Amino acid sequence: MTIFAEIGAIRIGIAVLSFVAMVSFGIASFSVWWAMVEKVNARLPDDQRFAFSWWYFPKTQRFYSEYRRLFPSGDLLRRCQRLQVMMMAAATGIVWALRFPTSAIVWFAVVGCASVWVASR
């Protein structure tokens, strides 16, 4: 029995489309993130600028607080968060289409969206 017979051609199609959507949202999110870093760095002194590599949780938190301080409206940050949540929704679609157990699908969706929320605080 092939994987197509076991999962179904429609679900494979949904998984492929979800994968394309996930990658597209990821690229768009990265583009917005890059623009945010450039805007923040343009307003900071040289010794306080953010490097484009080696991101980790405390650095991300410091970056978010600097971005909010410099740009109180937070348009790019909200756009980046929306794109990240849509990326997680597309990833959840992949997990659903490949017939993972319901508990795994729910866990994946909740943890993915919660990680976006926690990182943005």
CORURTA-V43838 format. One record per residue. N is the residue number from 1. PHI is phi in radians with two decimals (* if undefined). Layout:
n=N phi=PHI
n=N phi=PHI
This chain:
n=1 phi=*
n=2 phi=-1.52
n=3 phi=-1.13
n=4 phi=-1.15
n=5 phi=-1.24
n=6 phi=-1.30
n=7 phi=-1.64
n=8 phi=1.87
n=9 phi=-1.12
n=10 phi=-1.15
n=11 phi=-1.16
n=12 phi=-1.11
n=13 phi=-1.07
n=14 phi=-1.10
n=15 phi=-1.10
n=16 phi=-1.16
n=17 phi=-1.11
n=18 phi=-1.13
n=19 phi=-1.12
n=20 phi=-1.08
n=21 phi=-1.11
n=22 phi=-1.06
n=23 phi=-1.13
n=24 phi=-1.10
n=25 phi=-1.13
n=26 phi=-1.13
n=27 phi=-1.14
n=28 phi=-1.11
n=29 phi=-1.10
n=30 phi=-1.11
n=31 phi=-1.11
n=32 phi=-1.15
n=33 phi=-1.04
n=34 phi=-1.05
n=35 phi=-1.11
n=36 phi=-1.10
n=37 phi=-1.09
n=38 phi=-1.10
n=39 phi=-1.15
n=40 phi=-1.17
n=41 phi=-1.09
n=42 phi=-1.14
n=43 phi=-1.79
n=44 phi=-1.77
n=45 phi=-1.14
n=46 phi=-0.97
n=47 phi=-1.32
n=48 phi=-1.91
n=49 phi=-1.23
n=50 phi=-1.62
n=51 phi=-1.28
n=52 phi=-1.39
n=53 phi=-2.05
n=54 phi=1.02
n=55 phi=-1.53
n=56 phi=-2.48
n=57 phi=-0.98
n=58 phi=-1.08
n=59 phi=-1.16
n=60 phi=-1.11
n=61 phi=-1.08
n=62 phi=-1.13
n=63 phi=-1.09
n=64 phi=-1.06
n=65 phi=-1.17
n=66 phi=-1.13
n=67 phi=-1.09
n=68 phi=-1.14
n=69 phi=-1.18
n=70 phi=-1.41
n=71 phi=-2.29
n=72 phi=-1.03
n=73 phi=-1.19
n=74 phi=1.14
n=75 phi=-1.06
n=76 phi=-1.18
n=77 phi=-1.11
n=78 phi=-1.12
n=79 phi=-1.10
n=80 phi=-1.09
n=81 phi=-1.12
n=82 phi=-1.06
n=83 phi=-1.12
n=84 phi=-1.17
n=85 phi=-1.17
n=86 phi=-1.15
n=87 phi=-1.12
n=88 phi=-1.17
n=89 phi=-1.12
n=90 phi=-1.15
n=91 phi=-1.11
n=92 phi=-1.13
n=93 phi=-1.07
n=94 phi=-1.11
n=95 phi=-1.08
n=96 phi=-1.14
n=97 phi=-1.11
n=98 phi=-1.53
n=99 phi=1.07
n=100 phi=-1.24
n=101 phi=-1.06
n=102 phi=-0.99
n=103 phi=-1.09
n=104 phi=-1.19
n=105 phi=-1.13
n=106 phi=-1.11
n=107 phi=-1.04
n=108 phi=-1.05
n=109 phi=-1.16
n=110 phi=-1.17
n=111 phi=-1.14
n=112 phi=-1.10
n=113 phi=-1.23
n=114 phi=-1.14
n=115 phi=-1.16
n=116 phi=-1.14
n=117 phi=-1.16
n=118 phi=-1.13
n=119 phi=-1.13
n=120 phi=-1.55
n=121 phi=-1.42
